[in-house]
Amino acid sequence: MLEIHITTCTDPEYEGVWRFEKNQIYFGHPEGDISPVGMLPSNAFMLEVLPDFLQAHPGPIMEYWLLNGKRATKSRKLKVGDQLQVGEVIFKVSAAEYKEVQSKKQILDTRLKALVEQQSPLLELVQLLNVKSK
């Protein structure tokens, strides 16, 4: 889980608290998590929550970014409360907690187990779908 607070951005719609229930978020990528048009170059930046720490990764085209007002040019370890500036976007890390990410198969197995335990009428439908998908 990662939570950031965007304090300054030329597009006010992006300002505020953003919470992500995953271990990586991308800035500037067209299908990224935060992609204010024209404010960040493509593939500009990534934040990653690892089991022991939080890490910032600048993209290959980022010349520099700011960490607590100081210039940085490569990956850095972060802590909650750090302020970053990437392009025209300024934000603080509000919270970071590593969570084990389950695969789709693990999620489906867990849900199927719950249906079996509840003797859900949906089990028949799941079995029919299973037969048709083979």
C-alpha positions as CSV (number, residue, x, y, z in Angstrom):
1,M,0.0,0.0,0.0
2,L,1.3,3.4,-0.9
3,E,-0.3,6.8,-0.1
4,I,1.0,10.1,-1.5
5,H,-0.3,13.7,-1.1
6,I,0.2,15.8,-4.2
7,T,0.5,19.3,-3.0
8,T,1.4,21.1,-6.2
9,C,0.5,20.3,-9.8
10,T,-0.5,22.5,-12.7
11,D,-3.7,20.4,-13.1
12,P,-5.6,20.9,-9.8
13,E,-7.6,17.7,-10.4
14,Y,-4.4,15.7,-9.4
15,E,-3.9,17.6,-6.1
16,G,-4.9,15.7,-3.0
17,V,-4.3,12.4,-1.4
18,W,-3.9,9.3,-3.6
19,R,-3.9,5.8,-2.1
20,F,-2.8,2.7,-4.0
21,E,-3.3,-0.9,-2.8
22,K,-0.2,-2.1,-4.5
23,N,3.6,-2.0,-4.2
24,Q,4.5,0.0,-7.3
25,I,3.1,3.2,-8.8
26,Y,4.1,4.8,-12.0
27,F,4.2,8.5,-12.9
28,G,4.1,9.7,-16.5
29,H,3.4,6.4,-18.3
30,P,0.4,6.6,-20.6
31,E,-1.2,3.7,-18.7
32,G,0.5,4.7,-15.4
33,D,-1.1,5.5,-12.1
34,I,-0.5,9.2,-12.2
35,S,-0.2,10.7,-15.7
36,P,-0.9,14.4,-15.8
37,V,-0.7,15.3,-19.5
38,G,2.2,17.6,-20.4
39,M,3.6,17.8,-16.9
40,L,5.7,14.6,-16.8
41,P,7.7,13.0,-19.6
42,S,6.8,9.5,-20.6
43,N,8.0,6.8,-18.1
44,A,9.2,9.5,-15.8
45,F,9.2,7.9,-12.4
46,M,8.3,4.9,-10.2
47,L,7.8,4.4,-6.5
48,E,8.2,0.9,-5.1
49,V,7.4,-0.4,-1.7
50,L,9.8,-3.3,-0.8
51,P,9.6,-5.5,2.3
52,D,12.2,-3.4,4.2
53,F,12.1,0.0,2.6
54,L,10.5,2.4,0.0
55,Q,12.5,3.2,-3.1
56,A,12.2,5.9,-5.8
57,H,13.3,5.0,-9.4
58,P,13.7,7.8,-11.9
59,G,12.9,6.8,-15.5
60,P,15.7,6.6,-18.1
61,I,15.0,10.1,-19.5
62,M,14.8,11.9,-16.2
63,E,17.9,14.1,-15.8
64,Y,17.1,14.8,-12.1
65,W,14.4,15.0,-9.5
66,L,14.2,16.6,-6.1
67,L,14.2,14.8,-2.8
68,N,13.5,17.1,0.2
69,G,14.7,20.0,-1.9
70,K,17.9,18.4,-2.9
71,R,18.8,17.3,-6.4
72,A,18.9,13.5,-7.1
73,T,19.8,11.7,-10.3
74,K,19.4,8.0,-9.5
75,S,17.4,5.7,-7.3
76,R,17.1,6.6,-3.7
77,K,15.6,5.0,-0.5
78,L,12.7,7.0,0.9
79,K,10.8,7.3,4.2
80,V,7.3,8.4,5.0
81,G,7.3,12.2,5.1
82,D,9.8,12.8,2.3
83,Q,8.9,15.4,-0.2
84,L,9.6,14.8,-3.9
85,Q,9.4,16.9,-7.0
86,V,9.2,15.1,-10.3
87,G,8.7,17.5,-13.2
88,E,6.0,20.0,-12.2
89,V,4.5,17.6,-9.6
90,I,5.4,18.0,-5.9
91,F,4.2,15.4,-3.5
92,K,4.8,13.9,0.0
93,V,4.9,10.2,0.9
94,S,2.1,9.9,3.5
95,A,2.2,6.1,4.1
96,A,4.0,3.0,2.7
97,E,3.4,-0.6,3.7
98,Y,4.6,-3.6,1.9
99,K,1.8,-6.1,1.1
100,E,2.3,-9.5,-0.4
101,V,0.6,-9.5,-3.8
102,Q,-1.6,-12.5,-4.5
103,S,-1.7,-14.0,-8.0
104,K,-5.0,-14.2,-9.8
105,K,-5.0,-18.0,-9.2
106,Q,-4.5,-17.5,-5.5
107,I,-7.4,-15.0,-5.3
108,L,-9.7,-17.4,-7.3
109,D,-8.7,-20.4,-5.2
110,T,-9.5,-18.4,-2.0
111,R,-12.9,-17.3,-3.4
112,L,-13.7,-20.8,-4.6
113,K,-12.9,-22.2,-1.1
114,A,-15.3,-19.7,0.4
115,L,-18.1,-20.7,-2.0
116,V,-17.5,-24.4,-1.1
117,E,-17.6,-23.7,2.6
118,Q,-20.9,-21.7,2.2
119,Q,-22.4,-24.3,-0.1
120,S,-23.2,-21.5,-2.4
121,P,-25.7,-22.0,-5.2
122,L,-23.0,-20.3,-7.4
123,L,-20.9,-23.4,-7.2
124,E,-22.9,-25.1,-10.0
125,L,-22.3,-22.1,-12.3
126,V,-18.6,-22.1,-11.5
127,Q,-18.4,-25.8,-12.3
128,L,-20.2,-25.2,-15.7
129,L,-17.8,-22.4,-16.5
130,N,-14.9,-24.6,-15.6
131,V,-16.0,-27.4,-17.9
132,K,-16.6,-24.9,-20.8
133,S,-13.2,-23.3,-20.4
134,K,-11.3,-26.6,-20.9
